[in-house]
């Protein structure tokens, strides 16, 4: 039972890290692999990098 929860948690953290990274203008695949390697620590790590999603050339 514990192993199943760990596997589900790992897959969920991979998906969430990928989606958050994609929303911030980064690669889904790269961040999903990073989450596969370092686990849930990738979730706060993705917020430490600058948001590339807002760069559309408009300078207020």
HTML snippet that shows the backbone in 3Dmol.js (N, CA, C, O; Angstrom):
<script src="https://3Dmol.org/build/3Dmol-min.js"></script>
<div id="view" style="width:600px;height:400px;position:relative"></div>
<script>
const pdb = `
ATOM      1  N   UNK A   1       0.825  -1.194   0.000  1.00  0.00           N
ATOM      2  CA  UNK A   1       0.000   0.000   0.000  1.00  0.00           C
ATOM      3  C   UNK A   1       0.877   1.270   0.000  1.00  0.00           C
ATOM      4  O   UNK A   1       0.594   2.228  -0.720  1.00  0.00           O
ATOM      5  N   UNK A   2       1.923   1.261   0.802  1.00  0.00           N
ATOM      6  CA  UNK A   2       2.809   2.419   0.872  1.00  0.00           C
ATOM      7  C   UNK A   2       3.533   2.647  -0.452  1.00  0.00           C
ATOM      8  O   UNK A   2       3.700   3.786  -0.886  1.00  0.00           O
ATOM      9  N   UNK A   3       3.958   1.566  -1.085  1.00  0.00           N
ATOM     10  CA  UNK A   3       4.630   1.685  -2.376  1.00  0.00           C
ATOM     11  C   UNK A   3       3.700   2.290  -3.424  1.00  0.00           C
ATOM     12  O   UNK A   3       4.127   3.117  -4.229  1.00  0.00           O
ATOM     13  N   UNK A   4       2.449   1.888  -3.418  1.00  0.00           N
ATOM     14  CA  UNK A   4       1.477   2.432  -4.369  1.00  0.00           C
ATOM     15  C   UNK A   4       1.284   3.930  -4.145  1.00  0.00           C
ATOM     16  O   UNK A   4       1.184   4.689  -5.109  1.00  0.00           O
ATOM     17  N   UNK A   5       1.232   4.364  -2.887  1.00  0.00           N
ATOM     18  CA  UNK A   5       1.093   5.793  -2.593  1.00  0.00           C
ATOM     19  C   UNK A   5       2.323   6.579  -3.032  1.00  0.00           C
ATOM     20  O   UNK A   5       2.200   7.700  -3.525  1.00  0.00           O
ATOM     21  N   UNK A   6       3.500   6.002  -2.857  1.00  0.00           N
ATOM     22  CA  UNK A   6       4.724   6.670  -3.308  1.00  0.00           C
ATOM     23  C   UNK A   6       4.764   6.808  -4.827  1.00  0.00           C
ATOM     24  O   UNK A   6       5.174   7.845  -5.348  1.00  0.00           O
ATOM     25  N   UNK A   7       4.345   5.783  -5.524  1.00  0.00           N
ATOM     26  CA  UNK A   7       4.322   5.834  -6.994  1.00  0.00           C
ATOM     27  C   UNK A   7       3.310   6.861  -7.474  1.00  0.00           C
ATOM     28  O   UNK A   7       3.602   7.644  -8.379  1.00  0.00           O
ATOM     29  N   UNK A   8       2.127   6.866  -6.881  1.00  0.00           N
ATOM     30  CA  UNK A   8       1.092   7.838  -7.261  1.00  0.00           C
ATOM     31  C   UNK A   8       1.562   9.254  -6.954  1.00  0.00           C
ATOM     32  O   UNK A   8       1.356  10.164  -7.757  1.00  0.00           O
ATOM     33  N   UNK A   9       2.197   9.449  -5.790  1.00  0.00           N
ATOM     34  CA  UNK A   9       2.718  10.767  -5.426  1.00  0.00           C
ATOM     35  C   UNK A   9       3.807  11.236  -6.372  1.00  0.00           C
ATOM     36  O   UNK A   9       3.863  12.418  -6.712  1.00  0.00           O
ATOM     37  N   UNK A  10       4.667  10.334  -6.800  1.00  0.00           N
ATOM     38  CA  UNK A  10       5.734  10.692  -7.731  1.00  0.00           C
ATOM     39  C   UNK A  10       5.165  11.096  -9.088  1.00  0.00           C
ATOM     40  O   UNK A  10       5.582  12.095  -9.673  1.00  0.00           O
ATOM     41  N   UNK A  11       4.221  10.321  -9.575  1.00  0.00           N
ATOM     42  CA  UNK A  11       3.606  10.643 -10.864  1.00  0.00           C
ATOM     43  C   UNK A  11       2.849  11.969 -10.786  1.00  0.00           C
ATOM     44  O   UNK A  11       2.893  12.768 -11.721  1.00  0.00           O
ATOM     45  N   UNK A  12       2.161  12.199  -9.676  1.00  0.00           N
ATOM     46  CA  UNK A  12       1.430  13.453  -9.492  1.00  0.00           C
ATOM     47  C   UNK A  12       2.387  14.641  -9.428  1.00  0.00           C
ATOM     48  O   UNK A  12       2.105  15.684 -10.019  1.00  0.00           O
ATOM     49  N   UNK A  13       3.502  14.508  -8.728  1.00  0.00           N
ATOM     50  CA  UNK A  13       4.457  15.616  -8.656  1.00  0.00           C
ATOM     51  C   UNK A  13       5.108  15.869 -10.018  1.00  0.00           C
ATOM     52  O   UNK A  13       5.412  17.015 -10.352  1.00  0.00           O
ATOM     53  N   UNK A  14       5.325  14.813 -10.805  1.00  0.00           N
ATOM     54  CA  UNK A  14       5.861  14.997 -12.154  1.00  0.00           C
ATOM     55  C   UNK A  14       4.892  15.796 -13.012  1.00  0.00           C
ATOM     56  O   UNK A  14       5.291  16.723 -13.717  1.00  0.00           O
ATOM     57  N   UNK A  15       3.622  15.433 -12.946  1.00  0.00           N
ATOM     58  CA  UNK A  15       2.609  16.124 -13.743  1.00  0.00           C
ATOM     59  C   UNK A  15       2.463  17.587 -13.304  1.00  0.00           C
ATOM     60  O   UNK A  15       2.426  18.492 -14.137  1.00  0.00           O
ATOM     61  N   UNK A  16       2.383  17.802 -12.000  1.00  0.00           N
ATOM     62  CA  UNK A  16       2.207  19.165 -11.501  1.00  0.00           C
ATOM     63  C   UNK A  16       3.407  20.052 -11.820  1.00  0.00           C
ATOM     64  O   UNK A  16       3.237  21.201 -12.229  1.00  0.00           O
ATOM     65  N   UNK A  17       4.606  19.533 -11.637  1.00  0.00           N
ATOM     66  CA  UNK A  17       5.801  20.319 -11.949  1.00  0.00           C
ATOM     67  C   UNK A  17       5.832  20.668 -13.435  1.00  0.00           C
ATOM     68  O   UNK A  17       6.192  21.786 -13.804  1.00  0.00           O
ATOM     69  N   UNK A  18       5.459  19.721 -14.281  1.00  0.00           N
ATOM     70  CA  UNK A  18       5.431  19.984 -15.717  1.00  0.00           C
ATOM     71  C   UNK A  18       4.415  21.029 -16.101  1.00  0.00           C
ATOM     72  O   UNK A  18       4.706  21.911 -16.908  1.00  0.00           O
ATOM     73  N   UNK A  19       3.221  20.946 -15.533  1.00  0.00           N
ATOM     74  CA  UNK A  19       2.174  21.920 -15.859  1.00  0.00           C
ATOM     75  C   UNK A  19       2.497  23.307 -15.328  1.00  0.00           C
ATOM     76  O   UNK A  19       2.272  24.301 -16.018  1.00  0.00           O
ATOM     77  N   UNK A  20       3.022  23.384 -14.109  1.00  0.00           N
ATOM     78  CA  UNK A  20       3.402  24.686 -13.551  1.00  0.00           C
ATOM     79  C   UNK A  20       4.511  25.301 -14.394  1.00  0.00           C
ATOM     80  O   UNK A  20       4.467  26.491 -14.707  1.00  0.00           O
ATOM     81  N   UNK A  21       5.503  24.499 -14.761  1.00  0.00           N
ATOM     82  CA  UNK A  21       6.595  24.994 -15.592  1.00  0.00           C
ATOM     83  C   UNK A  21       6.084  25.461 -16.949  1.00  0.00           C
ATOM     84  O   UNK A  21       6.508  26.501 -17.453  1.00  0.00           O
ATOM     85  N   UNK A  22       5.182  24.698 -17.536  1.00  0.00           N
ATOM     86  CA  UNK A  22       4.618  25.080 -18.836  1.00  0.00           C
ATOM     87  C   UNK A  22       3.875  26.407 -18.734  1.00  0.00           C
ATOM     88  O   UNK A  22       3.970  27.248 -19.628  1.00  0.00           O
ATOM     89  N   UNK A  23       3.145  26.591 -17.655  1.00  0.00           N
ATOM     90  CA  UNK A  23       2.413  27.843 -17.431  1.00  0.00           C
ATOM     91  C   UNK A  23       3.380  29.010 -17.258  1.00  0.00           C
ATOM     92  O   UNK A  23       3.041  30.148 -17.582  1.00  0.00           O
ATOM     93  N   UNK A  24       4.572  28.739 -16.752  1.00  0.00           N
ATOM     94  CA  UNK A  24       5.583  29.771 -16.536  1.00  0.00           C
ATOM     95  C   UNK A  24       6.526  29.918 -17.724  1.00  0.00           C
ATOM     96  O   UNK A  24       7.544  30.604 -17.623  1.00  0.00           O
ATOM     97  N   UNK A  25       6.200  29.282 -18.853  1.00  0.00           N
ATOM     98  CA  UNK A  25       6.967  29.453 -20.082  1.00  0.00           C
ATOM     99  C   UNK A  25       8.145  28.510 -20.227  1.00  0.00           C
ATOM    100  O   UNK A  25       9.068  28.796 -20.990  1.00  0.00           O
ATOM    101  N   UNK A  26       8.137  27.410 -19.526  1.00  0.00           N
ATOM    102  CA  UNK A  26       9.236  26.453 -19.587  1.00  0.00           C
ATOM    103  C   UNK A  26       8.738  25.129 -20.166  1.00  0.00           C
ATOM    104  O   UNK A  26       7.541  24.967 -20.407  1.00  0.00           O
ATOM    105  N   UNK A  27       9.630  24.207 -20.383  1.00  0.00           N
ATOM    106  CA  UNK A  27       9.312  22.934 -21.017  1.00  0.00           C
ATOM    107  C   UNK A  27       8.648  21.957 -20.042  1.00  0.00           C
ATOM    108  O   UNK A  27       9.153  21.708 -18.947  1.00  0.00           O
ATOM    109  N   UNK A  28       7.512  21.413 -20.463  1.00  0.00           N
ATOM    110  CA  UNK A  28       6.819  20.410 -19.651  1.00  0.00           C
ATOM    111  C   UNK A  28       7.677  19.176 -19.466  1.00  0.00           C
ATOM    112  O   UNK A  28       7.828  18.678 -18.350  1.00  0.00           O
ATOM    113  N   UNK A  29       8.244  18.676 -20.565  1.00  0.00           N
ATOM    114  CA  UNK A  29       9.028  17.429 -20.513  1.00  0.00           C
ATOM    115  C   UNK A  29      10.249  17.547 -19.610  1.00  0.00           C
ATOM    116  O   UNK A  29      10.538  16.648 -18.820  1.00  0.00           O
ATOM    117  N   UNK A  30      10.957  18.657 -19.731  1.00  0.00           N
ATOM    118  CA  UNK A  30      12.171  18.836 -18.926  1.00  0.00           C
ATOM    119  C   UNK A  30      11.830  18.840 -17.446  1.00  0.00           C
ATOM    120  O   UNK A  30      12.504  18.182 -16.653  1.00  0.00           O
ATOM    121  N   UNK A  31      10.796  19.571 -17.066  1.00  0.00           N
ATOM    122  CA  UNK A  31      10.452  19.665 -15.653  1.00  0.00           C
ATOM    123  C   UNK A  31       9.792  18.400 -15.134  1.00  0.00           C
ATOM    124  O   UNK A  31       9.894  18.100 -13.945  1.00  0.00           O
ATOM    125  N   UNK A  32       9.126  17.659 -15.988  1.00  0.00           N
ATOM    126  CA  UNK A  32       8.600  16.362 -15.557  1.00  0.00           C
ATOM    127  C   UNK A  32       9.757  15.412 -15.251  1.00  0.00           C
ATOM    128  O   UNK A  32       9.691  14.653 -14.284  1.00  0.00           O
ATOM    129  N   UNK A  33      10.812  15.446 -16.061  1.00  0.00           N
ATOM    130  CA  UNK A  33      11.984  14.612 -15.793  1.00  0.00           C
ATOM    131  C   UNK A  33      12.732  15.072 -14.553  1.00  0.00           C
ATOM    132  O   UNK A  33      13.233  14.250 -13.786  1.00  0.00           O
ATOM    133  N   UNK A  34      12.810  16.373 -14.354  1.00  0.00           N
ATOM    134  CA  UNK A  34      13.450  16.878 -13.138  1.00  0.00           C
ATOM    135  C   UNK A  34      12.684  16.390 -11.913  1.00  0.00           C
ATOM    136  O   UNK A  34      13.289  15.982 -10.922  1.00  0.00           O
ATOM    137  N   UNK A  35      11.356  16.430 -11.981  1.00  0.00           N
ATOM    138  CA  UNK A  35      10.536  15.939 -10.868  1.00  0.00           C
ATOM    139  C   UNK A  35      10.690  14.436 -10.692  1.00  0.00           C
ATOM    140  O   UNK A  35      10.605  13.933  -9.572  1.00  0.00           O
ATOM    141  N   UNK A  36      10.915  13.716 -11.779  1.00  0.00           N
ATOM    142  CA  UNK A  36      11.133  12.269 -11.670  1.00  0.00           C
ATOM    143  C   UNK A  36      12.433  11.982 -10.924  1.00  0.00           C
ATOM    144  O   UNK A  36      12.542  10.985 -10.211  1.00  0.00           O
ATOM    145  N   UNK A  37      13.414  12.861 -11.094  1.00  0.00           N
ATOM    146  CA  UNK A  37      14.708  12.645 -10.461  1.00  0.00           C
ATOM    147  C   UNK A  37      14.721  13.126  -9.008  1.00  0.00           C
ATOM    148  O   UNK A  37      15.174  12.403  -8.122  1.00  0.00           O
ATOM    149  N   UNK A  38      14.229  14.339  -8.762  1.00  0.00           N
ATOM    150  CA  UNK A  38      14.327  14.894  -7.409  1.00  0.00           C
ATOM    151  C   UNK A  38      13.008  14.860  -6.644  1.00  0.00           C
ATOM    152  O   UNK A  38      12.953  15.256  -5.480  1.00  0.00           O
ATOM    153  N   UNK A  39      11.957  14.392  -7.288  1.00  0.00           N
ATOM    154  CA  UNK A  39      10.681  14.220  -6.600  1.00  0.00           C
ATOM    155  C   UNK A  39       9.948  15.530  -6.364  1.00  0.00           C
ATOM    156  O   UNK A  39      10.057  16.458  -7.165  1.00  0.00           O
ATOM    157  N   UNK A  40       9.207  15.609  -5.276  1.00  0.00           N
ATOM    158  CA  UNK A  40       8.386  16.788  -4.991  1.00  0.00           C
ATOM    159  C   UNK A  40       9.183  18.073  -4.769  1.00  0.00           C
ATOM    160  O   UNK A  40       8.600  19.157  -4.748  1.00  0.00           O
ATOM    161  N   UNK A  41      10.488  17.973  -4.605  1.00  0.00           N
ATOM    162  CA  UNK A  41      11.303  19.182  -4.457  1.00  0.00           C
ATOM    163  C   UNK A  41      11.303  20.029  -5.727  1.00  0.00           C
ATOM    164  O   UNK A  41      11.676  21.201  -5.686  1.00  0.00           O
ATOM    165  N   UNK A  42      10.892  19.455  -6.843  1.00  0.00           N
ATOM    166  CA  UNK A  42      10.838  20.205  -8.095  1.00  0.00           C
ATOM    167  C   UNK A  42       9.716  21.246  -8.073  1.00  0.00           C
ATOM    168  O   UNK A  42       9.789  22.250  -8.782  1.00  0.00           O
ATOM    169  N   UNK A  43       8.689  21.015  -7.272  1.00  0.00           N
ATOM    170  CA  UNK A  43       7.567  21.959  -7.236  1.00  0.00           C
ATOM    171  C   UNK A  43       7.993  23.338  -6.735  1.00  0.00           C
ATOM    172  O   UNK A  43       7.718  24.327  -7.415  1.00  0.00           O
ATOM    173  N   UNK A  44       8.650  23.451  -5.580  1.00  0.00           N
ATOM    174  CA  UNK A  44       9.103  24.801  -5.197  1.00  0.00           C
ATOM    175  C   UNK A  44      10.260  25.298  -6.061  1.00  0.00           C
ATOM    176  O   UNK A  44      10.425  26.504  -6.240  1.00  0.00           O
ATOM    177  N   UNK A  45      11.060  24.378  -6.599  1.00  0.00           N
ATOM    178  CA  UNK A  45      12.200  24.769  -7.418  1.00  0.00           C
ATOM    179  C   UNK A  45      11.757  25.480  -8.692  1.00  0.00           C
ATOM    180  O   UNK A  45      12.431  26.407  -9.143  1.00  0.00           O
ATOM    181  N   UNK A  46      10.657  25.070  -9.270  1.00  0.00           N
ATOM    182  CA  UNK A  46      10.188  25.692 -10.512  1.00  0.00           C
ATOM    183  C   UNK A  46       9.821  27.162 -10.284  1.00  0.00           C
ATOM    184  O   UNK A  46       9.877  27.964 -11.217  1.00  0.00           O
ATOM    185  N   UNK A  47       9.448  27.519  -9.055  1.00  0.00           N
ATOM    186  CA  UNK A  47       9.112  28.909  -8.747  1.00  0.00           C
ATOM    187  C   UNK A  47      10.347  29.776  -8.518  1.00  0.00           C
ATOM    188  O   UNK A  47      10.248  31.003  -8.529  1.00  0.00           O
ATOM    189  N   UNK A  48      11.504  29.159  -8.313  1.00  0.00           N
ATOM    190  CA  UNK A  48      12.723  29.932  -8.107  1.00  0.00           C
ATOM    191  C   UNK A  48      13.273  30.506  -9.404  1.00  0.00           C
ATOM    192  O   UNK A  48      14.028  31.478  -9.381  1.00  0.00           O
ATOM    193  N   UNK A  49      12.901  29.915 -10.532  1.00  0.00           N
ATOM    194  CA  UNK A  49      13.359  30.405 -11.821  1.00  0.00           C
ATOM    195  C   UNK A  49      12.414  31.490 -12.325  1.00  0.00           C
ATOM    196  O   UNK A  49      11.225  31.467 -12.007  1.00  0.00           O
ATOM    197  N   UNK A  50      12.921  32.432 -13.100  1.00  0.00           N
ATOM    198  CA  UNK A  50      12.071  33.526 -13.592  1.00  0.00           C
ATOM    199  C   UNK A  50      10.928  33.016 -14.470  1.00  0.00           C
ATOM    200  O   UNK A  50      11.045  32.004 -15.161  1.00  0.00           O
ATOM    201  N   UNK A  51       9.833  33.749 -14.417  1.00  0.00           N
ATOM    202  CA  UNK A  51       8.672  33.429 -15.227  1.00  0.00           C
ATOM    203  C   UNK A  51       8.925  33.912 -16.658  1.00  0.00           C
ATOM    204  O   UNK A  51       9.064  35.112 -16.891  1.00  0.00           O
ATOM    205  N   UNK A  52       8.983  32.993 -17.603  1.00  0.00           N
ATOM    206  CA  UNK A  52       9.198  33.353 -19.009  1.00  0.00           C
ATOM    207  C   UNK A  52       7.882  33.528 -19.758  1.00  0.00           C
ATOM    208  O   UNK A  52       7.888  33.953 -20.913  1.00  0.00           O
ATOM    209  N   UNK A  53       6.776  33.217 -19.136  1.00  0.00           N
ATOM    210  CA  UNK A  53       5.471  33.275 -19.787  1.00  0.00           C
ATOM    211  C   UNK A  53       4.982  34.678 -20.055  1.00  0.00           C
ATOM    212  O   UNK A  53       4.156  34.877 -20.946  1.00  0.00           O
ATOM    213  N   UNK A  54       5.468  35.663 -19.307  1.00  0.00           N
ATOM    214  CA  UNK A  54       4.999  37.038 -19.482  1.00  0.00           C
ATOM    215  C   UNK A  54       5.789  37.818 -20.511  1.00  0.00           C
ATOM    216  O   UNK A  54       5.499  38.990 -20.753  1.00  0.00           O
ATOM    217  N   UNK A  55       6.778  37.194 -21.117  1.00  0.00           N
ATOM    218  CA  UNK A  55       7.612  37.913 -22.091  1.00  0.00           C
ATOM    219  C   UNK A  55       6.979  37.857 -23.463  1.00  0.00           C
ATOM    220  O   UNK A  55       7.217  36.927 -24.233  1.00  0.00           O
ATOM    221  N   UNK A  56       6.163  38.871 -23.766  1.00  0.00           N
ATOM    222  CA  UNK A  56       5.518  38.930 -25.073  1.00  0.00           C
ATOM    223  C   UNK A  56       5.888  40.195 -25.828  1.00  0.00           C
ATOM    224  O   UNK A  56       5.280  40.501 -26.854  1.00  0.00           O
ATOM    225  N   UNK A  57       6.865  40.927 -25.343  1.00  0.00           N
ATOM    226  CA  UNK A  57       7.324  42.103 -26.069  1.00  0.00           C
ATOM    227  C   UNK A  57       6.628  43.389 -25.681  1.00  0.00           C
ATOM    228  O   UNK A  57       7.030  44.455 -26.147  1.00  0.00           O
ATOM    229  N   UNK A  58       5.609  43.337 -24.852  1.00  0.00           N
ATOM    230  CA  UNK A  58       4.906  44.546 -24.429  1.00  0.00           C
ATOM    231  C   UNK A  58       5.573  45.110 -23.187  1.00  0.00           C
ATOM    232  O   UNK A  58       5.600  44.476 -22.132  1.00  0.00           O
ATOM    233  N   UNK A  59       6.105  46.303 -23.332  1.00  0.00           N
ATOM    234  CA  UNK A  59       6.734  46.971 -22.200  1.00  0.00           C
ATOM    235  C   UNK A  59       5.869  48.144 -21.825  1.00  0.00           C
ATOM    236  O   UNK A  59       5.819  49.134 -22.556  1.00  0.00           O
ATOM    237  N   UNK A  60       5.187  48.058 -20.704  1.00  0.00           N
ATOM    238  CA  UNK A  60       4.263  49.089 -20.273  1.00  0.00           C
ATOM    239  C   UNK A  60       5.012  50.353 -20.059  1.00  0.00           C
ATOM    240  O   UNK A  60       4.420  51.366 -19.688  1.00  0.00           O
TER     241      UNK A  60
END
`;
const viewer = $3Dmol.createViewer("view");
viewer.addModel(pdb, "pdb");
viewer.setStyle({}, {cartoon: {color: "spectrum"}});
viewer.zoomTo();
viewer.render();
</script>
